[in-house]
């Protein structure tokens, strides 16, 4: 079997990696920290899973064992994380291929896809309003309104790209 480098991860590999909640949590936690010990990483994952601090011992142990035996070796093999078996330190390698698929949206906030869909919907409503001769909007005109909507789309895309690039 040929080795898989991070830069050539297929979508299948990426979806396989992200299909596991503990692997996703490990990647998310490592995005926020330069490096974590395997013990700290398992502790934080156990806290996220249970909502308790400190989490129950059996959950901490389960998280530690699954990370040590399965998840971290898999992520290390795919060059998504770097793991030093002697020091038990884990750090995020260049995981851009994976993190693009991990848009994490806090509860109550819009994802980028929802934002763009809302913006497109607003553009459609504005164009319908102009076609229906809504007084203020008809005076502004479809070309101006369309230009504004497309400018917001463009500026949003540039910002999103910058934000994703700065997280890597």
C-alpha positions, 0 to 999 in steps of 0.5 A: 500500500502506498503511503498517503501524504496530507497534501493528497488526502482523498475526500474518502479519507477526509470523510473517514477521518471526520466521521468519528466524533473523537477525531473531530474533537481532537483536531478542533482542540489542536487548532486552539493549542500548539501542542497538547499531551495525550492525557490533556487531550483525552481529558478535554475530550472527556469534558466535552463529551460529558459536560462535566469538569472533571469528567468521570474517570471511566470516560477519561480512560475511554477517551485516552485509550481510544486516542492512544490506540486508534485515533491519534495513530490514524491521524499521525499516519495521514499526517494530520497530526504529529505524535511523539510516542515517547513524550506523548505530545500531539500537535496539529500538522498542516491539516488544511485539507481536513479543516476545510471540511470542519466548519464548526458553527457555535449554536445560534450562529450562521454557517457560511453556507447559511449566510450565502443562502440568506444573501442569495435569498435577499438578492432574489427578494430585492430583484422581485421587489424591483420587478414589482415596482416597489417605489423606493427600490425601483428608484434605486434600480436593479443594476445598483441593487445587484451590484451591492449584493454581488459586492457583498458576496465578493467581500464575504468570500474574500473574508471567508478565505482570509479567515480560513487561511489564518486558522491554518 
